[in-house]
Amino acid sequence: MINNIKSYFEELFQKETEDKSSHKNTIELATAVLMIEISLADDHIHDEERREINNVLHKNFNLQQDEIDELIALAEEEVDHSISLYEFIRLLNDSLTMQEKINILENLWRVAYADSVIDKYEEYYIRKVADLLYIAHSDYIRSKLKAAE
């Protein structure tokens, strides 16, 4: 009986660990989807934007290059097939602190600034994401200025 109880808790612990890992991967995917969406706002992903997405994923999530490539491919597929970004925004709102959401917004600005041109659609899209993430206008402006540095 003790072995059965021990086995039960080992399985439960393993499932919780897998769920946490899966949850982290989902946040990474949601972030990548938003960055891909920003880079497509002007109908083309520039090489500079792609490099910046790569840098952000490496720096913020400590991913290896093969993981980044896989994540970007999955994010591009999600952008192609998603009707709405609501599921990704909801996940971020449910999972992240306000500062973490502001960091994501800064990263979106970095992607937008990567090609040295802020397209009006990129700015509109980032404003929309900021509103959906419940980020105050002052934090929106601060994140834009910080990313521009």
VEXDREN-2710 file (C-alpha; in Angstrom, 1 decimal):
% VEXDREN-2710
k/r/px/py/pz
1/MET/0.0/0.0/0.0
2/ILE/2.8/2.4/0.8
3/ASN/4.3/1.7/-2.6
4/ASN/1.0/2.6/-4.2
5/ILE/0.8/5.9/-2.3
6/LYS/4.5/6.7/-3.2
7/SER/3.8/5.8/-6.8
8/TYR/0.7/8.1/-6.9
9/PHE/2.6/11.1/-5.5
10/GLU/5.6/10.5/-7.9
11/GLU/3.2/10.5/-10.9
12/LEU/1.4/13.6/-9.5
13/PHE/4.7/15.5/-9.1
14/GLN/5.9/14.5/-12.6
15/LYS/2.6/15.7/-14.1
16/GLU/2.9/19.1/-12.2
17/THR/6.4/19.5/-13.5
18/GLU/5.4/18.8/-17.0
19/ASP/2.4/21.2/-16.7
20/LYS/4.7/24.0/-15.5
21/SER/7.1/23.4/-18.4
22/SER/4.3/23.3/-20.8
23/HIS/2.9/26.6/-19.3
24/LYS/6.3/28.3/-19.7
25/ASN/6.5/27.1/-23.4
26/THR/3.0/28.5/-24.0
27/ILE/4.1/32.0/-22.7
28/GLU/7.1/31.8/-25.0
29/LEU/4.9/30.9/-27.9
30/ALA/2.4/33.7/-27.0
31/THR/5.3/36.2/-26.9
32/ALA/6.7/34.9/-30.2
33/VAL/3.3/35.2/-31.9
34/LEU/2.9/38.8/-30.8
35/MET/6.4/39.6/-32.1
36/ILE/5.7/37.9/-35.5
37/GLU/2.4/39.7/-35.7
38/ILE/4.2/43.1/-35.2
39/SER/6.9/42.2/-37.8
40/LEU/4.1/41.4/-40.3
41/ALA/2.2/44.7/-39.6
42/ASP/3.9/46.3/-42.7
43/ASP/3.3/43.0/-44.7
44/HIS/6.9/41.9/-44.7
45/ILE/9.3/40.5/-42.1
46/HIS/12.6/42.3/-42.5
47/ASP/15.8/40.5/-41.7
48/GLU/16.5/43.0/-38.9
49/GLU/13.1/42.2/-37.4
50/ARG/13.8/38.5/-37.6
51/ARG/17.2/39.0/-35.9
52/GLU/15.6/41.0/-33.2
53/ILE/12.9/38.4/-32.5
54/ASN/15.7/35.8/-32.3
55/ASN/17.7/38.0/-29.9
56/VAL/14.6/38.7/-27.7
57/LEU/13.7/35.0/-27.5
58/HIS/17.3/34.0/-26.6
59/LYS/17.8/36.8/-24.0
60/ASN/14.4/36.5/-22.3
61/PHE/13.8/32.8/-22.4
62/ASN/17.4/31.5/-22.5
63/LEU/16.6/29.3/-25.5
64/GLN/19.1/27.5/-27.8
65/GLN/19.0/28.4/-31.5
66/ASP/17.2/25.2/-32.5
67/GLU/14.5/25.9/-29.9
68/ILE/14.2/29.4/-31.2
69/ASP/13.9/28.3/-34.8
70/GLU/11.2/25.8/-33.8
71/LEU/9.4/28.4/-31.7
72/ILE/9.4/31.0/-34.5
73/ALA/8.1/28.4/-37.0
74/LEU/5.3/27.5/-34.7
75/ALA/4.5/31.1/-34.0
76/GLU/4.4/31.9/-37.7
77/GLU/2.0/28.9/-38.2
78/GLU/-0.2/30.2/-35.3
79/VAL/-0.3/33.7/-36.9
80/ASP/-1.3/32.2/-40.2
81/HIS/-4.1/30.1/-38.7
82/SER/-5.3/32.2/-35.8
83/ILE/-8.5/34.3/-36.2
84/SER/-7.7/36.3/-33.1
85/LEU/-4.9/36.9/-30.7
86/TYR/-7.3/36.8/-27.8
87/GLU/-6.1/33.3/-26.5
88/PHE/-2.5/34.5/-26.4
89/ILE/-3.4/37.8/-24.7
90/ARG/-5.6/36.0/-22.2
91/LEU/-2.7/33.6/-21.4
92/LEU/-0.3/36.5/-20.8
93/ASN/-2.9/38.4/-18.7
94/ASP/-3.6/35.3/-16.6
95/SER/0.1/34.4/-16.1
96/LEU/2.3/37.4/-16.0
97/THR/2.9/40.3/-13.6
98/MET/2.4/43.8/-14.9
99/GLN/6.2/44.3/-15.1
100/GLU/6.5/41.2/-17.2
101/LYS/3.8/42.4/-19.6
102/ILE/5.5/45.8/-19.8
103/ASN/8.7/43.9/-20.8
104/ILE/6.8/42.1/-23.5
105/LEU/5.6/45.5/-24.8
106/GLU/9.2/46.8/-24.8
107/ASN/10.2/43.8/-26.8
108/LEU/7.4/44.5/-29.3
109/TRP/8.8/48.0/-29.7
110/ARG/12.3/46.6/-30.2
111/VAL/11.0/44.4/-33.1
112/ALA/9.2/47.4/-34.6
113/TYR/12.3/49.6/-34.3
114/ALA/14.6/46.9/-35.7
115/ASP/14.2/48.1/-39.3
116/SER/14.6/51.7/-38.3
117/VAL/11.0/52.6/-39.4
118/ILE/8.0/52.6/-37.2
119/ASP/5.1/51.8/-39.5
120/LYS/1.7/53.3/-38.5
121/TYR/0.3/49.8/-38.4
122/GLU/3.1/48.6/-36.1
123/GLU/2.3/51.5/-33.7
124/TYR/-1.4/50.8/-33.9
125/TYR/-0.9/47.2/-33.2
126/ILE/1.4/47.8/-30.2
127/ARG/-1.1/50.3/-28.8
128/LYS/-3.9/47.7/-29.1
129/VAL/-1.7/45.0/-27.4
130/ALA/-0.9/47.4/-24.6
131/ASP/-4.6/48.1/-24.1
132/LEU/-5.5/44.4/-24.1
133/LEU/-2.7/43.7/-21.5
134/TYR/-4.1/46.5/-19.3
135/ILE/-0.9/48.5/-19.6
136/ALA/-1.2/52.2/-18.6
137/HIS/-0.6/54.8/-21.3
138/SER/2.4/56.2/-19.3
139/ASP/4.0/52.7/-19.3
140/TYR/3.2/52.4/-23.0
141/ILE/5.1/55.6/-23.7
142/ARG/8.0/54.6/-21.3
143/SER/8.4/51.3/-23.1
144/LYS/8.5/53.0/-26.5
145/LEU/11.2/55.4/-25.3
146/LYS/13.2/52.7/-23.6
147/ALA/13.1/50.6/-26.8
148/ALA/14.1/53.5/-28.9
149/GLU/17.4/54.1/-27.0
END
